[in-house]
């Protein structure tokens, strides 16, 4: 297949002044190349193509023979030769023994068709095999030595010895000639084919015609010119004169906007005017325009049993041809003849473009789909809980609240549940927090969450910008069914007495079309002209049924209008004439030529998009709708966060086990006992502090548990007065232990073993001051003195 990007090159070819092109491509894509050349308007009588592929005649070129394009090619195989047809019949057709065919013209056409399917490669193989077989037979007659000297009468491929006849056969091939499917075959001393002939063919209306040949020794010999391939037949319209009736309906027929007075045909312009002009140039006839003032195409009047409008003018011989937006219908074809349709169309709905809806209260949530928001909320809580749990399990997150004390009585953890939630919230809002992870596992979770927040916030911001710049129109209707339900009080109608109105009113009972037609009868909102219907659609809440081509013309000039729904039917516009008119066939054939060459498309583009205000709405493109980001669009972020969290869990388990091993080895304690002690502390989620595990603390743990139910407050012993007054120290709130500690721990932290107040303690609250100086063992049984302070 031809790549799509080649259309750009084809458009550049059209804009250039070049008119002669050489097509050198494979036969497999040649059909597609010609088709795209036709689509961009490069297949008309202004262009000339020379095809170098020797199999160009084997593809179907019928679609390009009416466009007037000069298509010339070359071929090695001539399908009209009797030998070629005979070989093609043996290769492609069924044997006559199995299926006897009738003799005559049918056999000749079949042989010609089969011959046109034979490609050059196949023909060369056939000639090579036949020439080699003939050479072997000649060698067999001349030589007394058998050509094939074995029992199988074949040439084994694995034979290592040289063939004694090989050199002789090669010399005979070089010196002999053979008349085969590809013509005369001769070789030079080097083994190259020296004598061959190429046929030069030209594509005309009747098909492919050979106009000459090229020989390797004689050169080019043309027997006829391409211009001589077109021969007028007896139905020629040259020098004929016709009266053409038109209506002043845009853009098919209009009066010229000129200051100076004009006469005759020069007064009019439009698509129909240019189409008649093109047909006149092709067929050589003359014409005169007359105007139907009431713009009626024609209907049958059952009272007078006559046709009105333009059809009546044709039947009464006031005109020979009629061209406008003339729809070909079955009842009209009973009265007059039509040419081949020069334009295909269908009925559709013309209505105002939807107005923009006011933004919703939750428009900020539009960039993400509901499933994305749900997954985001779940991820937020999962990461918060993961930070909370991992922060309690990892040892490095339990820090000493008293930097000056080497072995503190307890440790604190910054990752409480609320702190964990605050950390994830600050990261998600790109504001950060005062909490900084210390351990590798918590940093892993934090890093993955930061990465997740980076992608999510960037995606949300980008899509939010698209949503803020996107208008959200509210469509009152979408198709015919929604219009018929009429939930918004929309009026609708069609041109009174036109083919569109009859389409609905005469539709089959029970169908939606008939229901719409009955509504038009019961609520007459029809108009007399298409222009009136277009203006009502612009100024009112009115839907107008009209042909799709007329809708295309209207929306190019009224930027507030739009076509809704697809085509409700399929029909075409044609040129009307009286029954049995001799010029119908010639005009239909000429219209086909104009269509295949792209002339009609150029005329439509001229009058729809360029003239009389066309194209003014092309710059006002509608904003494309931005689709919400679904979970599949951002699932990679979620997976990175999930895998990172799992990795953090694995790391924290390893860190915890290594820490337990280290503590057990240092204090010479069993691994299990230390592990269970640490686990009990970690699972106490009501406390953010942790005692340092030592051998003494574990041995005394059982006694403390027995005495925990009954707490005896020891008397506070007043210390002797010192010579120097003791400094009054304010308690440090940042070092205040958790209120959830037991009374026994508070009592122990506030007093010594003998009930004395330790230095750095508050006797009333038992809370430590900012700097706690533990007593030395020698001072436990003596009173405090001034020198101690």
Secondary structure by P-SEA (a helix, b strand, c coil): cccccaaaaaaaaaaccccbbbbbccccaaaaaaaaaaaaccccccbbbbbccccccccccccccccccccccccccccccaaaaaaaaaccccccccccccccaaaaaaaaaaaaaccaaaaaaaaaaaaaaaaaaaaaaaccccccccccccccccccccccaaaaaaaaaaaccccccccbbbbccccccccbbbbbbbbccccccccccccccccccccccccccccccccccccbbbbbbbccccccbbbbbcccccccccccccaaaaaaaaaaaaccccbbbbbbcccccccccccccccccaaaaaaacccccccccccccaaaaacccccccccccbbbbbbccccccccccccccccccaaaaaaaaaaaaaaaaaaaaaaaacccccccccccccccccccccccaaaaaaaaaaaaaccccccccccaaaaaaaaaaaaaaaaaaaaaaaaaaaaaaccccccccccaaaaaacccccccccccccaaaaaaaacccccaaaaaaaaaaacccccccaaaaaaaaacccbbbbbcaaaaaaaaacccccccccccccccbbbbbbcccccaaaaaaaaaaaaaaaaaaaaaaaaacccccccccccccccccccccccccccaaaaaaaaaaaaaaaaaaaaaaaaaaaaaaaaacccaaaaaaaaaaaaacccccccccccaaaaaaaaaaaaaccbbbbcccccccccccccbbbbbbccccccccccaaaaaaaaccccccccccccccccccccbbbbbcccccccccccccc
